[in-house]
Amino acid sequence: RDGSNPVLSPDGNRMLIPDSGRARIFDATTGRVVTTFAIEAGYSPQSFSPDDRKLTLISGREKAASICESSTGRIISRLKAHGARVQSARFSSDGLRAITVNADSTVRIWDVLTGREMKVLTIHSAIVYDAVSSPNGSHIVTVGADRTARVWDSVTGREQIAITGVLPWSTPLVSPDSRWLALSSNDMHTSQLCDLATGRQVTTRRLDGFGPVAFSPDSHRLALAGSDYTARIYDTATCAQLALLRGSVSFVYAAAFSPDGSRIVTTNVDRTVRVYDAKSGQEMLILSGSAGKPFSVTFTRDGKRLITATDDGTVRIWFFGPDHFDWDAYAKNRQATH
């Protein structure tokens, strides 16, 4: 039992747990502590760099953000020119820049090593909720309270596309191939799927389901949490529903595809973690025993382990056997006993 806000590395192999002013970083394959270091007062860690070597820290009180080494906590640069509270700080896909979102409706791009402010994006007319970088590094996507999502050229900082009519409190997610943009709204329990290059919605209807969302590794499928205790998998090219994931007796918190795209895992308010066949939607396995509600889940890169974080401050690593887990044999046995 440690801090309640774990930060997971992009590949799922490292996790940081804040604990009474200190950061403890664990190796997800062994559960052992890799390093510990003090966190500067008033700051909280938010994200790892793509190579796991750096961290962003944000401070609402100081209206600032910092970049530090993930191995020692040594401050590399300070991002100080904010005029309002920093909402979030994330790395660009290449790890060379940091993107901060601020309460004054601006988005700022920084040089990670020097802390130099490179661009200020100012078109949003209200507070900006979030900003993400596309995996190929070509775009930055921002979403604001002005009910727009905006796609920016990550090099020039020029706005390329404005998507209007975005649902309130939408969370952006770009597909692994950088082709699709999903905008999910927890308030409205629906989502939108757009072509990132044009801003065109794949379908004019709202998708039944909300965030957090997950794309399959090949970007061909999109998983959304349903408002009826289910999760749904959609075809990204057509928005046709491919599978309905049943079994939970409460809301679905989060979802993640396995690295090979064959399985999908959901975390649920009923304190369970459920594993499904991603093609058929068949429930394969239920992981239980958490005292808290698991609000996030990720696979390690080799697909052999799951990392879940719960709201009681616990992080669990689930291991599927020394070499592999025989999913087909388990499913047949489960069908025979039910």
N, C-alpha and C positions, 0 to 999 in steps of 0.2 A: 504494500500500500504506500503510494508516494503522492506526487502532485496530481492534480486533477486535469491538467491540460497538456497531455503528451504531444510531442511534435515528432512526426514520422518522416524519415528520409524518403526521397522520391522512389528509390528501389526497394524500400521496406526493410533494408538490412540494418538500419540504425534507428533508434528511438531515443528522444530526449524527454526526460521527466523533470519539470521544475519542482524543487523541494526546499521550501523555507529559505529562499534567496540563493539557492545553488542549483546548478544543472547537473543532472546525472545522465550520461549517455550509455546506452546498453547496446550490445551486439545482439541482434534479433535471432541469430542462429543458435546462440548458446544461452542467452539470458544473462550473461555476465556484464558487469560494469566495465566499460572501456575507459572512461575518464569522468572526472567531476571537476567543476570549477564554479567560482562565485559569479552570480549575475549582478550587474550594477543595479543599485537601488532605484526603483521606479520603472525599470525596464522588464519586458517579458519577451521570451523567445517566440518566434512565429514560424519561420520556415528554414529548411536546409537549402543549400545551393545544389545544383544538379549533380555535382561530384561529391557531395556530403561534407566538403571541407570547410564550409562557411555557414554562418547562421545570420538571419536578420533578427534584430531586437527592436521593439518599439516602445515608446513611452508617451502615453497621452498627456501626462503631467508636464513633461519637458517639451512637448510638441516636436519630437525628434525621433530619429531612428539611427541604429548603428549596425555595422557589419563586424562580426567577430569570427575568430578561428573556432571551429567546432571541437578541436582537440585540446585547446588550452583556455579558451574564453578571451584571448587577447584581442583587444579592439583593433580592427584594421582601418576603419574609417567611420566618421560620424556624418550623418546626413541632417544638417541643422537648419536649413533655410525654410522650414515650414512655418506658415502663418497661423495654423490651426492644428487641432488634434490630428494625429496620425491614426488612420483607421486600420491600415494594413501595410505590410512591406513584403514584397516577394521578389525573387530573382527572375531575370530573364532566362530564356531557355539555354543560352550559352553561358550563363553564370557571370557574365562580365558587367551587367547592369542590374540595378535594383529599381523596382517600381513601387512608389508609395502612393497611397490614396489618402486624401485629407478631407477634413470636415468643411473646408472652405470651397469645395467643389472642384479642386484642382487634382491633377495626377502629375507626379514628378518622376523623371527618369534620372538616375544617378550613375556615375562611374563607381564601381564597387571598390576599387583599390585606392582611389584618391578622395572619394566623397564629393567630387565635383558635380554640381547640378548641371545636367546636360540639356534637358528639355522640360518645359512646363506646358501641360495640355490643359486648356482652359475653356473648352467649348460647352461642357456641361453647365446647366443653369441651376443645379441644385446639388446637394451632397452626393458624392460618388460612393457607392457601396463597395465595389470590388474592382480589381483589375487583374487580368491573367495574360500571360504570354503564350502564343501558339507554340506547339512543340518544335516546329521548323524555324522558329525565331523571326518570322517575317512580320508578324502582327502582334499588336497589343489590343485586347478587348476590355472596355470599361462599361460598367453598368451604373446608372444613377437614379436618384429619386425623381428626375425629370422624365422618367419612363422611357428613356432611350438607352440603347446599347450602341456603342461607337467602336468602330474598328480603325486602328491607327497603323500607319507604317512605322515599324519599330525603329528604323534607322533615321528617317527624316522627321518623325513626329507629326506628319500630316494626317488629317482625318481622311479616310478613304470611303467609309460607309457609315451612315446613320440609320439605325433600325428603330423605328418609332412604334408606339403602342406596346412597349414591353410591360409585362405584368409587374405589379408592385413587389419589391423586395426579391427580385430575381437574382439567382446565382449563375454566373457564367461558367461553362466548361467547354474546352475545345478538344475535338477528337484527336487521337494519336497521329493521324495522317494530316492534321491541320485543315481538313476539308469542311468539317461541320462545327456549328456552334449551338450548344444546348443552353437554353435559358429556363431555369426552373424556379417556380414561385411557391414557397411554402404557404403563403397566405391564401392563394387561389387554388392550390392543389392541382395545378395544371402546368404544362411546360410547352415551350416553343422550340422548334428545331429549324435552324437556318443554314443556308449555304454561306460559308464564311467569305468566299470570294465575291459574292454578289449581294449578300444580305437577304436574299429571297427566302421566304419560309417554304420548307419542303411541303407543308400542307397548311391550308388556311385554318383548319380546325385545331383546337388546343388538344394536346395529348393528355390523356387521363393519367396523372401521376406527377410527382414533384420530386424535389431534391432531398438529399444529395443524389446526383445521377452518376452513372458510370458508363463509359463506352467500352466495348470489347477491344482487345488489342489490335484487331484488324480494322476497327472503326466501322464495321458493317452493322453493328447492333448497339442499341441504347437501352439501358435499364433505368426504370423510374420506380420510385416508391409509390404505391397506390394509396388512395384515401380510404379504401375498404379492406385494409389489413393484408393486402397483396402487393406484389411487385410485378411489373410488366416489362417485357422485352420487345422492342420495336426494331423493324428494319429501318436503317437510317436513310436509305435511298427513297423509300416509298411511305414510311411511317405506318406500314402494316404491322399489326400486333403478331408477334411470332410465338410468344409463350406467356402464360400466366402462372406466377409462382404463388402457390397457396400454402397454407399450413400455420402461419402465424395467427395468434389470437389477439394481436394488438398491432399498432402502427409499426411500419418498417422505418428504421433510422437511416441505414446506409447500405450500400451494395458495392461489391467488387468482383470483377471477373478474374479467373485464374490466368496466369501468363499465357497458357495455350488456348484460352478462350472456351474451354470445354465445360467449365464449372462456373457457377456464380454463387456468391455467398451474400446473405443479408444479415444484418443485425436488427434486433427487434425490441420493442418496449417491454415485451414479456420476458426479457432477460435471456433470450435464446439467440444462438447463432446458427443459421440454417444453410446447408449446402445443397444446391440444386444442379441437375443436369441443365446446362445452358441452352441446349437445343430443344429438349422435350418439356422442360419445366418441371420434371419429376423431382420430388424431394428425395435427397440421397442420405442426408445425415443431419442430426440435431445435436449441437453442442450446448450444454447447459451447465449450471453450477455457479454462474456469476451472481454475486450479491447485488451488484449495481447493474444499470442498464447500459449495454454496449452501444456507444454512439458512433464508433468508427471502426473500420476494418480494412486491412490491406494484406495482400499476399507478399511473401518474399519473392525475389526474382526467380528462384528455382521452383517455386510453386509447392514446396514441401511444408511450408509453415504459414499460418495465419497469425496476424497480430490484431488483437482487439483491445480497445480502451473503453472503460466504463465510467459512469458518472460518480462512482465512489472513489475514484483515484487509482483504480487498479488497471494494470496492463497485463494481458495474458498472451502467451505464445502457444498456439495449438500446433502439434506436430503430427503429420500424417504417416508415420512409420519411417524406418531407416532408409528405405530407397524409394518407395512409392506406396500409395494406398490403393488397394484393389477396389475401386469404386463399383465396378460391375458386379463383383461377388457380393459386396455389401448390399447393393440394391436388390439383388435376387433374394438374398436372405431376408431382407426387410419386407419384401412383398410376400414371402412365404409365411411370415410370422404375423401378418396383419390381415 
